Amino acid sequence: MEKYFWIGEVGALIALLFAFAQSRKVLAFSEGTPAMQKIAGAIRQGANAYLKRQYSSVMKFYIVMVILLGILAYAGLVSKFVPVAFVTGGCYSLLAGFIGMKIATAANARTANAASQSLNKGLNVAFSSGSVMGFSVVGLGLFDITTWFLVLKYGFNSTPEVIGTTMVMFGMGASAMALFARVGGGIFTKAADVGADLVGKVEAGIPEDDPRNPAVIADNVGDNVGDVAGMGADLYESYVGSILATFAIGASAGYGWSGMFLPIAIAVVGVISSVIGTFFIRTRENADQMALLRTLRTGTYSAAVIAAVATAPLTYFVMNGNMGIYVAILTGLVAGCLIGYFTEYFTSDSYKPLKGLAESTTTGSATLVIGGLSLGMKSTIAPILTVGIGVMVSFYAAGGASSFNKGLYGIGVAAVGMLCTLGITLACDAYGPVADNAGGIAEMAGLGKEVRERTDALDSLGNTTAATGKGFAIGSAALTALALLVSYVDIAADKMQAAGKAMNISLTNPPVLVGMFIGTMLVFLFSAMTMSAVQRAAQSIVVEVRRQFKEITGLMEGTADADYASCVDLCTKGALKEMTIPSLSAVVIPLITGLVLGANGVVGLLCGVTVSGFAMAVFMSNAGGAWDNAKKYIEAGHFGGKGSDCHKSAVIGDTVGDPLKDTSGPSLNILIKLVSTSSIVFAGLVIAFSLI
């Protein structure tokens, strides 16, 4: 099978060419009036400035890590390829997010202008821009993995076992970049959003995206650097991580080249299926939320069905008729769709839970906050059970009863199956921030009421699809982290055996138990640090917006302009200052735990992070998404509409939920995998120098 790996390069080319074609399609639309172009230009300028400073800051971390990994490679404690792969993984993750941000900032005004013509045109432009990032992510991911495989196989004549254990370490660079992008972007966007809402909506009583609000441009910039650039890096890391983990397990399960080729082939099938699925997405004028949801579901479900059908003969051919592995792939596809559906159920105003949450505003913001916390907690049940059932079905279907490693391979390919249609799934997710920006531009440029109604409909749908995308990423993170955990155990056991030691990962072994507590603690510590970061950064924005309202004569009357640049600068400084410690904790704490408690303690830590991180991430993302859409449901005219007491309560709930759904929650799925990949990379160091 090794002679067919070039197919991965073909799949990458298809994805990247489709992304290029979609970008040309978006850029062919007009940006609208001079006022719209000016606003879009300010958003672009702010986003570019932030990313430039963020990447400069992250580069320092990468230089230090490359030096450290180079020393470890020289000492024989990590593979000699890891330092280079760390850089390439980070660069591709960065590039995936950057491409998404560039097209999103080019599409926002074009979406608003298209929405002035029809709802379907607005959806078309926004979704096409999302497709650029979706297919750029999968294209770059396939290219990175396949190129490294071909280098190791034909440049260094490596065996499947060597390639598997080496390449599973390559995900650390992508994970590190994704975490910095998600945390930094999340802090930026939520600091601006919280500051703009608390002072603008609640205190001053002006509409959302009102040009008089000094934080309004920073809020729109944040949508791009957090929800687009950060999300692109995040999903790139998830996509690559699932394939690399399956590589390693396939080699250890004895499947050789076939076991490593199958995830690549599944990914290529997913690319083609996703391209086909995009052609099913279109809607009618005056469509309600259920109709818009149905439109996007048609595209994503069509892609999933095509992939499910196509992977059956593929698996039969590659795995010599072992169709139990196909059942595992199918399980991953179905689990991904189910997680998406249950996320929609709890965060869309088309269903009872969200409507009930909005109704709770009639008795104040306190009951809304309580109801949102309860809703978020209940929403964890379905995803956890779905992943749990998926793990068991894929394990036993792939032959886990007779061979433990073969069963684990089934879990790995289930994760690949879940993410194989990421191109279209991420397109649905990434379109949301574009629609959000379009609504802001429509408001600031003074477009007609019907335009704002259309962009609000697209934005509300975007909140649901964004929550769906986060749930999808978190679900795949749980499966991928399990596969990475197994890879760590295999690699650590071999190294310990070579050092004359033995692993004991029994739950009654104190280092394992203590490691589980530390892993759980890390999830809460990371969440606390990221939420506190948003709080501190938002406070500076609140103070600045209040100052401008008070000191700029004529601002509230609309005869003077706000100082937008100062808020953008404050958000940038706050995000860059606050992102470092939470991001470094994902690398430092597992390393310290390993040096103190040994490899057995690290296994416990990985279990604690995976289990508690998965539940916490789902809770945060869904609670925040529900609060946000409850606010938009009221703004659509329910329970008094905009400006009512219910609306003010909903704004408070949305503000509480902002850091949960856009900073801490989505960052946790990266934390889970970065802890796993960094533990694998440092396994040799831990075993050589641990106290136990």
N, C-alpha and C positions, 0 to 999 in steps of 0.2 A: 504493500500500500504506500510505501514511502515515495514511490515515483509519481503519485497523484497529488502531492501536497501543493503543487503549483496552482491547484484549483482555488486555494485560499487567496492567492494574488488576484485571480480573476474576479472572485467575489468582492475583494477590496476595490478593484477598478470599477466594477458595476456600481457599487455604492457611491463612490466618489464622483463618478460621471453623472449619476442621477442627482446628487447634491449640487453639482455645478449647474446642471440644467434647471433645477428648481431655483437656484439663486438668480440665474438670468431671467427667469419668469417673474420673480418678485421685482427685480430692478427695472423691468419693463413698465411697471405701473408708475403713475405720477405721484409725487410727494404732496401734491395739493397746492394750496395757496402759499404766498410768501411767508405769512405768519406761521403756518404749519411747518414749513421748511426751517424757519428760524428756531422754533422750539425743538424740532428733531435734531438740528445741528447742535444745540446746547446739550441735549441728552447724550449725543454721540461724543462730544468733547469731554464731558464729565466721565463717561464710561471709559474712554481711552486713557484719560489721565489716571484714573484709579487703577486700572489694570497694569499700566506701565509701572506705577509705584509698587503695586503688589508683587509683580513678577521680579522687580529689583530686590525686594525684601526676601522673597522666597529663594532667589538665586544664592544668597549668602548661606542659607541652610543647605542647599544642594552642594555647594562647594565643600562645606565642612563634612557632609555625609560621604561624598566621593572620596575625600582624603581618608576618612575613617575606614570605609569599605576597602579602599586600596591597601591600607595597612593590614586589614584582616585577610584580604586575598593573598598578600605577600606571605603572611604567616600560615597560609593554608587553612584558615578557619572558615572561609567562604569561597565559592567558585570565582575564578579569575574573571568570569564574564559579568559578575554581578555589578561592579562599579559602573561599567558602560551601560548595562541594561537599566540600571537605576536612572541614569540620565535620559536614555531614550524613552523609557516609560513616562517619566515626568514631562518631557517635551511633547510627546504625543497627547498626553492628557491636557496639558496647557493649550496645545493647538486646537483640540476638539472644542474646548470652552471658548477660545478666542474666536474661532470661525462662527460659532453660534451667536456670540455677542455682536460681531460685526454685522451679520445679516439681520439680527433682531433690531438693532438700532437703525438699520436701513429700511426695515419693513413697517415700523410703527406708524409713521405718518402716511405711508402708502396704504396701510390697513384702514386708517381713519378716512382717508379720501375714498377708498373703494367702498367703505360702509356708507358713505354719503349717496352712493348709487344703489346698493342693495346689500342685504344681509349676507347673501350667498357669496358676493364678491369679496366682502370683508373677511368671511371665513376662509375663502380660497387663498387670499394673500397671506393671512396670518398662519394658516396651516402649511402653506408652501415654505414659508420662512422657517417654521419648525422642522419641516422635512430636511432642510439644509443641515441643521445640526444633527438630527437623528441619523441621517445616512453618513455624515462626516464622522460621527463617533464610531459606527460599526465599520466603516471603510478603513479608518486609521487603525482601529483595533486589529482587524484582520491582517492588515499590511504589517503591522509591528510583529505580531505573533508568527505569521508565516515566514517573514524574512529572517527572524531569529532562528526558527526551526531549520530553514535551508542552510543558514550559516553553520549551525552546529552539526547538522547531518553531513553536508557535503564539504564544508570547509575544514571540519575537525574530525569527521568520521566517527561521531559519537553514537553510542547505543541508545535504544529507547529509554532504558533506566537512567542513564546519565542525563539525557535531554530532559526527561520528566522532572527529576530532582533539581536540575539546574534552572529550568524555566519557571518553576513554581516560585522561585525567589525573585523573578523579574517584576512581579506585581507591586513591589514595595515603592518604587519610584512613582508609579501612577497613583497609588493610594495616598502617598504623601502630598503630591500636588493637588489631588482631589480634595483632601481634607483642608489644606490651606485655602483653596478656592471657595469651598463651601462655607467654612467658618468665617473667613474674611468677608466674602460677599454677603453672607447671611447677616453679619453684624452691620454692615453698611446699609443694606436695604431696610432692615427692621428699625435701625436707629432713625433713619429718615422718615419711615412710615409712621412710627409711633409718635415722633415729634410733630409731624405734620397733622396727624389726626387729633392728638390731645389738645394742641393749641388752636389749630384751624377749625376743626369741626366742633369740638366740645366747648372750648372757651370763647372763640370768636363767632361761632355759628355760621361759618362760611362753607360753601359746598366743597366736596372732594375735588382735588385738582384745580382749585381756584388759583388763577395767576397771582393773586395778592398774597398767597401763602409762600413765604421765602423758602420753605423746604420742599416745594412741589417738584422742582427739577431734580433735587437729590433723591426724592422718592422714585421718580421715573428712572433715574440712573441706576438706583439700587435694584430695580426689577431686572435690569440687564446683567449687572455684575454678580448678582446673587442667584436669581432664578434661571438665568441662561448660562452665563460663563461657569458659575459654580456647578450647576446641574450637569452641564456637558462633561466637565471633568469627572464628576461623580459617576455618571452612568458609563463613561469610558472605562473607568476603573472596575466597575461591577462586571461589565461585559468581558474584559480581558481576564479578570480574576477567575471567573467561572470556567473559562476554557483552559487556563493554565493549571488550575487545581485538578481538572479532569485529565489533563495530560499526565500529571504525576501519578494519579490513582490508576489510570489505564496501564501505565508501565508496570506498576507494582502488582496489578491484578493478573499480569501475564498475557495481556492482549497484544503487546508489542506495538508495531506500527499501526495496526488496524484500530486499536484502542485510542491512539493519538490522532488518527486521521478523522475518526467519526465526529468529534466535536467541531473540527474545522468544516467538514462537509455540512453538518447541521447548520452552522452559522451562514454558510453560503446559500443554502436553501432558504434560510430566514430572510436574507437580503432580497432575494428574488420575490419571495412571498410578500414582503413588506412593500416593495415597489408596486406590485399588482394591487395590494390593498389600498394604496393611496388614491387610486382612480375611482374608488367607491364612495369617497367623501364629498358630498355636496348636499345642500339643504334648500328649502323653499323660503320665500319671504314670510316674515311674521311667525317664524317657527318658535315654539315654546322650548323650555329647557329640556323636556323629555324628548322632543323631536331632535334637538341639537345633540343630545347625548346619544340618541339612536343612530344619528349620522356617523359620529365618531366610532361608536361600537361596531357599526357595519364594516368600517375599514379595518379595525383591529381584529375583529373576529374572523373576517374573511381571510386576512393574512395568516391567522392561527390555523384555520381549517386547511388552507393550501399547504402550509408547512407540515401539518399533521399527516396529510395524504402523501406528500412527497417524501417524507422521511421514512415511510414504511418500506418501500423497495430499497431505499438507500441503506437502511440498517441491515436488511436481509443480505444485501450484496457485500457490504463492508465487514459485517460480523458473522459471516458464514451461517446465516439462517437463525441466529440467536434473536428471536423476536421478543424475548423478555426484556431486552434492552430497549426495544421500541416502545414497550409499555411504559418504561421509565421515562422516556422522552415525552410521550403523550401525557404522562402524569404531570410533568413540569409545565407543559403548555396549558393544560386544563387548570392547574393550580394558579398560574399567572392570571388567567382570565377570571377565575373566581375571586382572587384577591382584589383585582380591579373592580369587579362588580360590588363586592362588599364595601369597598372604600366609597364608591359612588353612593351606595345606599345610606351611609352615615353622613355624607358631606353634601349631597345634592338636595336642592329644595323641591325636587320632584317626589321626595319620599317623606314618610311620617316623622322620622327622628329629627330632621332639620326643621320641619314646620313646628314641631313641638318645642324645639329649642328657641325658635324665634318668638313663639307665644310667651315664653317665660319672661320676656322683656317687659311684659305688662305689669309685672310686680317689681321691676327694678333690675339693676345690673348684677346685684349679688346672686339672685336666683338664676340669672343667665350664666354666670361663671360656674355656679354649682352644677347646673344642668350640663354645661359643656364638659366639665371634668368627668361627670358620670358617663356622658355619651362617649368620650374618648376611651374610657376604661372598658366599657362594654364592646367597643369596636375592635378590641384586641382579640376577642374570642374567636371569631371566624378566621382571621388570618393565621393565628397560631394553630388552630385545629386543621386548617387547610395544609399548612406546611408540615405539621406532624403526620397527617395521613399521607401526604405526598412522600415524605421520607420513608415511611414504612412500606408503602406500595412499591416505590421505585427500588428500594433495597431488596425486597423479596422477589419482585418480578425479574430483577437482573441476576438472580441466583444466590442471594445472600444466605439462604438456608444451607447451601452446600459449600460456599466459599465466601468468607467474610469480605475479602477484598473486591470480589466481583459485585457483591451487593453495594459496597461503597461506590463502585464505579457507576452503578445505577443512579445513586444520589447525585453524583457529579454531572451525568448527562441530563438528569432532570433539571438541574440549574441551567445548563446550556439551553435546553429546550425552552425553559421559561423565558430566557433572554434572547432567543434566536430571532424573534420579530421585534427587537428593540428599535429598529429603524422607524417603524410606524408608531410604536408606543411612545417613543421619545418625541416624535413629531407632534403627537397630540398633547404631550406635556409642555413642550417648548413654545407652542403657539400661545399659551395662556398669558405669559408676560408681554408678548407683543400686543395682544388684545387689550391688556391693562394699560400699556403705554398709549395705545390708540385712543382709548377713552379719555385719558388725560390730555392728549393733544387736541381732541375734539372740544373738550371743555375750555382749554386755554385759548384756542383759536376762535372760539365763539361760533362753532358750527351749529346747525339746527338741532332742535330737540330730538327729532327722529334719528339723527346720527348717533347721539349719545345713548339713546335707547338701544340701538343695534350694538354699539360697542359694549354697553353694559351687559347685554345678553351674552355676547362673546366672552366678556371678562368673567362673568359668573360661571359660565361653562368651563373657562380656563382654570378657575379655582378648583373645580371638581376634577378636571383632568390632571391638574398638578398634584392634587392629593392622591389620585389614582397612580400617577407615575411614581410618587414617593413610596406608596404602599408596595408597588411592583418592585421597586429597587430594594426596599427593606426585606421583602419576601425572598428575593433572589440572594440577598446578602446572607440570610440565614442558611440557605442551602450551600452557598459558596463557602461560608465560614466553616460549616461542618466538614466539607471536603478539605479545606485548608487545615483544619484540626487534625484530620486523619493523616494528611501529608506531614504535618509536624511530628506526630507520633512516630511515623515510619522513619523519617530522617533522624530524629533524636534517638530512637532505639538503635539504629545502625551505628551512630556515633558513640553512644554509650557502650554498646557491645565492643566496639573497637578500643574504647578506653578502659575496658574491664569492669564496666558498671552494668546494672540492670534497672529497667524502668519498673515502677510500681504505681500504676495510675488508678488503684482502687480508691473509692470514695472514702474509705476508712483510713487512708494514708494521710497523716496530718498536713504535709506540704500541699497535697491536692486540695484538701478541704479549705485550708487557709488561702490558697490561690483562687478558689471560687469566690470567697468573700472579697478578696482584693479586686477581682474582675468585676463583681457587682458594684463595689465601691467606685471603681473607675468610671462606670457608666453614669452614676449619680454626680461624681465630681466633675466630669466633663460637661454634663448638662448644666450644672450649677455655674461653671465658669463661663460657658457660652451665653447663658441667659443674663448673668451679671454683666457681661461685656455689652450686651444690647442695652441693658438698663443704664449703664454709665454713659455710653455713647448717645443714647436717646436724651438723657438729661441735658447734655450740652446743646442738643438741637432745640429742645424746649426753651432753654434760656435764650438762645439766639433768636428764635422766632418771636418770643415775647419782646425782646429788645427792639427788633425791627418794627413790630406793630406799634410800639410805644414811641420810638425815636424818629422813624421816617415819616415826615409830614406828607399827608395825602395818600399814604399807602392803602388804608382801608377804604378810601373814597375812589380808588382806582386811578388817581391822577399822578401817582409816582410809582416807580418800579421797585420791586423787591431786590435785595442783594442775594441772588441765588447762589453765586459762587462761594460765599462764605459757608453756607450749609453743606455744599458738596465737599469743601475742604475739611470741615469738621468731621464729616462722616468718614472721609478717607483716612484722616489721622487716627480717628478712634478705632476704625476697623483694623488698620495695620498694627496699631499698638496692642490691641486686645487679642488678635488671632494667634499670636506666637505660643503662649504658654499652653492653651488647650491643645493645640496641634502637636506640640512636642511631647505632651503627656502620653500620647498614643505610642510613642517610641520608647520613651525613657522609663515609664512605669513597668512595662513588660520586661525590659532588660534588667532593671534593678530586682524585680521579683525573681527572675531566673538566676541571677547571681547569688541571691540569698536562699531561695527555696529549691533551686535546681530545675531541671527539665520537668519533673513531676509537678512542681508548683506552677509552672507555665501552662501545663495542660489544664489544671484547675482554673487558672485565670482565663484561658480561652473559653472554657465552658461557661464561666460566670458572665463574661462580656457578651457572648453570643446570646444566651438565654435572656438575660435581663435587658440587654441592649435592643433586642428584637421587640420585646413587649413595650419598652419605653418609647421606642421610635414610632411604633404604630399609634400608641396612645397620643403622643405629642402631635404628630402630623394630622391625625383625624380630628382631634379636639380643636386644634387651630383652624383647620379647614372648615369645620362646622361653624365656628364663631364667625369667620369671615363671610361665609355664605348666608348666615342668619342676618347679618348686617345688610347684605345686598338684597335679600328677600324683603326686608322691611323697606329698603330704598325703592323697591319696585312698586310700592304703594300699599303694602300690607301693614296693619297695626299702626296706622297714622302716617307712614311714609317718612320722607326726609324731614329733619327738623323737629320731629316729635320726641316725647320723652322716651318712647320705645327705641327710637333711632339712637338717641344719646347713650342709652344703656347698651345697645348693640355695638356702638363704637368702642365702648370700654371693653366689652368682651373680645372684640376683634383685636384690640391693642394687647390684651393679655395673651391672646393666642398667637400673635405675630411671631415672637421669638421661638415659640414651640414648633410651629409648622414650617418656618423658613430658615431657622438657624440651628437649633439644637436637634430637633427631630431628624431632618434629613442628613445631618452630619454624623449621627450615630451609626448609620449603616456603613459609612466609610471607616469609622472608628473600629467597628467589628473586624473589618478585613485588614486594615492597616496593622492592628495589633497582631493578627494572625501572620501576615506576611513578614513583618519585622521580627517576629519570634522565630520564624523559619530561617531568616537570614542570619540571625544571631545565635542559632542553636549551637554551632560549634564553639563560639565564645563562651556561652553559658555552661556547657558541659565541661569545658577545659578549666574554668575558673570559679564555678559555683561553690558555695560554702557547704552545701549538702550533696 
